[in-house]
Amino acid sequence: MDNKEAIEKLRDDENYYGDFGKQYLSNSDISSLLNNPLDFKKPLPPNPAFVVGGYFHTTILEPEKLDKYKIIKSSTRNTKAYKEISGGDICLLEHEADNIELMREKVLENELFYDMIREGNVEYEVPGIKTLDGLDWKGKADIINHSHQLVIDLKTTNNINSFASSAYKYNYDSQAYIYSKMFGYELIFIVVDKKTRQLGLFDCSDQFLQSGQNKVAKAVQAYNEFFVNGEGDFSPVSYTHLTLPTIYSV
């Protein structure tokens, strides 16, 4: 199967996140490879933050798929009503869904953001494959605006003023590096604060991208040592690298 066929297959989330997609590395693998390769490809436990982030993305990029989310009228996830209705799944609380709708409106009411997200030759949820440091990586861009030659990633945060540190904690530097190589355009982050609904536009400096490239190189080294050569002499401390990016906020 050539890359064009593989990319088309990765459009389906079942393939992207399932067995077919597991033949590729992705930015979500960076953390385990740098910190504890024994956790590589282990499924993450359910997390409400993932559901909230996913719902936010869906409201903007794929609103026709909102029906897949269950919304429960409950103040917390600890109430009897929530536990009965959720059936053990992580579901959205009604006030979370309401806040996300306000966040969506805030983003799309901004003229600059609306232009980048909606105007021109725009694609959403675009998969890609790229060989980096000898290994094949996959990614899925939130938005590619070919008219502006930009890859745009949507992020939510609990505190937009600390997004610079979050960018490292959550490996957004390696994501920016991988996606810029994969899709051939500069990557920028559109960020909305979940509490204040303040908006931010975050550009990636050369220093930020270099940090991401370093993480990718070290992740590949860890992968080869553990899963190709089987040497098992990996030291997590030796794979730590932090440098602050240049940030622009609007």
Long-range contacts (C-beta under 8 A, 24 or more apart in sequence): 3-129, 6-129, 7-127, 7-128, 7-129, 10-127, 10-129, 10-138, 10-140, 11-125, 11-127, 16-127, 16-138, 16-140, 21-138, 23-136, 24-129, 24-136, 24-137, 24-138, 25-135, 25-136, 25-137, 25-138, 25-219, 25-220, 25-223, 26-137, 26-138, 26-139, 27-137, 27-139, 27-171, 27-174, 27-175, 27-178, 29-219, 30-171, 30-174, 30-215, 30-216, 30-219, 31-171, 33-218, 33-219, 33-222, 33-223, 33-239, 34-215, 34-218, 34-219, 34-222, 34-236, 34-239, 34-240, 35-236, 35-239, 36-236, 37-222, 37-223, 37-225, 37-226, 37-227, 37-234, 40-223, 40-226, 40-227, 46-89, 46-90, 47-90, 48-77, 48-90, 50-90, 51-90, 51-91, 51-92, 52-92, 52-96, 52-100, 52-156, 52-194, 53-156, 55-92, 55-96, 55-97, 55-100, 56-100, 56-103, 56-104, 56-154, 56-156, 56-192, 57-142, 57-154, 59-100, 59-101, 59-104, 60-104, 60-107, 60-108, 60-117, 60-154, 61-124, 61-125, 61-142, 61-143, 61-154, 62-124, 62-125, 69-97, 71-97, 99-194, 102-197, 103-156, 103-192, 103-194, 103-197, 106-192, 106-197, 106-199, 107-154, 107-190, 107-192, 107-199, 110-199, 112-201, 112-250, 113-190, 113-199, 113-201, 116-143, 116-145, 116-148, 116-150, 116-152, 116-190, 117-143, 117-145, 117-152, 117-190, 119-145, 119-147, 120-145, 120-146, 120-147, 120-148, 121-145, 121-146, 121-147, 122-146, 122-147, 126-183, 128-179, 128-182, 128-183, 129-182, 130-178, 130-181, 130-182, 132-178, 132-181, 132-216, 132-220, 133-216, 133-217, 133-220, 134-220, 135-220, 135-223, 137-178, 137-182, 137-216, 139-175, 139-178, 139-179, 139-182, 139-183, 141-179, 141-182, 141-183, 144-183, 144-185, 149-185, 149-186, 150-185, 150-186, 150-187, 150-188, 151-179, 151-180, 151-183, 151-185, 151-186, 151-187, 151-188, 152-187, 152-188, 152-189, 152-190, 153-179, 153-187, 153-188, 153-189, 153-190, 154-189, 154-190, 154-191, 154-192, 155-189, 155-190, 155-191, 155-192, 156-191, 156-192, 156-193, 156-194, 157-191, 157-192, 157-193, 157-194, 158-193, 158-194, 158-195, 159-193, 159-195, 160-191, 160-192, 160-193, 160-196, 160-198, 160-199, 160-200, 160-249, 163-191, 163-200, 163-202, 163-247, 164-244, 164-245, 164-247, 165-244, 167-202, 167-208, 167-245, 168-211, 168-242, 168-243, 168-244, 171-212, 171-215, 173-204, 173-208, 173-209, 173-211, 173-212, 173-215, 173-243, 173-245, 174-211, 174-212, 174-213, 174-215, 174-216, 174-219, 175-212, 176-204, 176-208, 176-209, 176-212, 177-209, 177-212, 177-213, 177-215, 177-216, 178-212, 178-216, 180-204, 180-209, 199-250, 200-249, 200-250, 201-248, 201-249, 201-250, 202-245, 202-247, 202-248, 202-249, 203-246, 203-247, 203-248, 204-245, 204-246, 205-245, 205-246, 207-243, 207-244, 207-245, 207-246, 208-243, 208-245, 208-246, 210-243, 211-241, 211-242, 211-243, 211-245, 214-241, 215-241
